[in-house]
Amino acid sequence: MNNPAGGPSSKSKAGSSQPSETSFKRKRGVFQKELQHMMYGFGDDQNPLPESVALMEDIVVEYITDLVHKAQDIGSKRGKLSVEDFLYLIRKDFPKLNRCRELLSMNEELKQARKAFETDEEKLRKAFETDEEKMRKAFEADEDKHGSTE
């Protein structure tokens, strides 16, 4: 597979959009189940060929890697990578852009709901601790007032 002499095949890979085998190592099959479900949802067989799933995974990983590299290039001008960098890159693909905005909005709603739940839970815990403390103090005061009968 690898050409140790670094002949023409390594040069052709370097010029193409395909990453070289030595540029990164990744686990294959990480997205296999998800891609199988997505492929079925888009009309493929319920159990697509493993070769088809592997090809789709390669395409998806390459696309995401390319997108992240482009976003890093944009973000490096400001010194940090942000969500807006990705939105900028997909600004002309309206279905993707709208879906991303929808998911970001839902994510924000979930954060707010979690925050409200945690705040409510914290208030309840403090109220319970306060009530418990009041009861303990009242019990101790009552004991001191009446003395121990034992």
C-alpha positions as CSV (number, residue, x, y, z in Angstrom):
1,M,0.0,0.0,0.0
2,N,2.5,2.6,1.1
3,N,5.2,3.4,-1.5
4,P,8.4,3.7,0.6
5,A,10.3,5.1,-2.3
6,G,7.9,8.1,-2.4
7,G,7.4,7.7,-6.1
8,P,4.7,9.2,-8.3
9,S,1.8,7.8,-6.3
10,S,2.7,9.9,-3.2
11,K,3.0,13.0,-5.4
12,S,-0.4,12.4,-7.0
13,K,-1.9,12.1,-3.5
14,A,-0.3,15.3,-2.3
15,G,-1.9,17.3,-5.1
16,S,-5.4,15.8,-4.7
17,S,-8.0,16.6,-2.1
18,Q,-7.4,13.2,-0.6
19,P,-5.3,13.3,2.6
20,S,-2.2,11.2,2.5
21,E,-2.1,8.1,4.6
22,T,0.6,9.6,6.8
23,S,-1.1,12.9,7.4
24,F,-3.5,11.5,10.0
25,K,-4.7,8.2,11.4
26,R,-8.3,7.8,12.3
27,K,-10.5,5.0,13.5
28,R,-12.6,3.7,10.6
29,G,-16.2,2.7,11.2
30,V,-16.8,5.2,14.0
31,F,-19.9,6.6,12.2
32,Q,-20.9,3.3,10.7
33,K,-24.2,2.8,12.5
34,E,-25.3,6.5,12.1
35,L,-24.4,6.5,8.4
36,Q,-26.3,3.2,7.8
37,H,-29.4,4.8,9.4
38,M,-29.0,7.9,7.3
39,M,-28.5,6.0,4.1
40,Y,-31.6,4.0,4.8
41,G,-33.5,7.2,5.5
42,F,-32.4,8.5,2.2
43,G,-33.6,5.4,0.3
44,D,-30.8,2.9,0.5
45,D,-31.2,-0.7,1.7
46,Q,-31.8,-1.2,5.4
47,N,-28.4,-2.9,5.6
48,P,-26.2,-1.2,2.9
49,L,-23.0,-2.8,1.7
50,P,-20.1,-2.2,4.1
51,E,-18.1,-0.8,1.2
52,S,-20.8,1.8,0.6
53,V,-20.9,2.8,4.2
54,A,-17.1,3.0,4.3
55,L,-17.1,5.2,1.2
56,M,-19.8,7.5,2.7
57,E,-17.7,7.7,5.9
58,D,-14.6,8.7,4.0
59,I,-16.6,11.4,2.1
60,V,-18.2,12.8,5.3
61,V,-15.0,12.8,7.2
62,E,-13.1,14.5,4.4
63,Y,-15.9,17.1,4.0
64,I,-15.9,17.9,7.8
65,T,-12.1,18.0,8.0
66,D,-12.0,20.4,5.0
67,L,-14.7,22.5,6.6
68,V,-12.9,22.7,9.9
69,H,-9.6,23.6,8.2
70,K,-11.3,26.4,6.3
71,A,-13.0,27.6,9.5
72,Q,-9.6,27.5,11.3
73,D,-8.1,29.7,8.6
74,I,-10.9,32.2,9.0
75,G,-10.8,32.1,12.8
76,S,-7.0,32.4,12.9
77,K,-7.4,36.0,11.7
78,R,-9.3,36.8,14.9
79,G,-7.3,34.4,17.1
80,K,-10.1,32.0,17.9
81,L,-12.5,29.6,16.2
82,S,-16.2,30.3,16.6
83,V,-19.6,29.0,15.4
84,E,-19.9,32.1,13.1
85,D,-16.8,30.9,11.1
86,F,-18.8,27.7,10.2
87,L,-21.9,29.7,9.5
88,Y,-19.9,31.9,7.2
89,L,-18.6,28.9,5.3
90,I,-22.1,27.5,4.6
91,R,-23.8,30.9,4.1
92,K,-24.6,30.0,0.4
93,D,-26.1,26.6,1.2
94,F,-29.5,27.8,2.6
95,P,-30.8,24.4,3.7
96,K,-27.6,23.7,5.7
97,L,-27.5,27.2,7.0
98,N,-31.1,27.1,8.1
99,R,-30.7,23.7,9.7
100,C,-27.6,24.9,11.6
101,R,-29.5,27.9,12.9
102,E,-32.4,25.8,14.0
103,L,-30.1,23.4,15.8
104,L,-28.2,26.3,17.5
105,S,-31.5,27.8,18.5
106,M,-32.7,24.5,20.0
107,N,-29.3,24.1,21.8
108,E,-29.7,27.5,23.3
109,E,-33.3,26.7,24.5
110,L,-32.0,23.5,26.1
111,K,-29.3,25.4,27.9
112,Q,-31.8,27.9,29.2
113,A,-34.1,25.1,30.3
114,R,-31.2,23.3,32.1
115,K,-30.2,26.5,33.8
116,A,-33.7,27.2,35.0
117,F,-34.0,23.6,36.2
118,E,-30.7,23.8,38.1
119,T,-31.7,27.2,39.6
120,D,-35.1,25.8,40.7
121,E,-33.4,22.7,42.1
122,E,-30.8,24.8,43.9
123,K,-33.6,27.0,45.4
124,L,-35.5,23.9,46.6
125,R,-32.3,22.4,48.1
126,K,-31.5,25.7,49.9
127,A,-35.1,26.0,51.1
128,F,-35.0,22.4,52.4
129,E,-31.7,22.9,54.1
130,T,-33.1,26.1,55.7
131,D,-36.2,24.4,56.9
132,E,-34.1,21.5,58.2
133,E,-31.9,24.0,60.0
134,K,-34.9,25.8,61.5
135,M,-36.3,22.5,62.8
136,R,-33.0,21.5,64.3
137,K,-32.6,24.8,66.1
138,A,-36.2,24.7,67.3
139,F,-35.7,21.2,68.6
140,E,-32.5,22.2,70.4
141,A,-34.2,25.3,71.9
142,D,-37.1,23.2,73.0
143,E,-34.7,20.7,74.6
144,D,-32.8,23.5,76.4
145,K,-36.1,25.1,77.6
146,H,-37.6,21.9,78.9
147,G,-34.4,20.1,79.8
148,S,-33.7,16.5,79.2
149,T,-36.1,14.1,80.9
150,E,-33.7,11.3,80.8
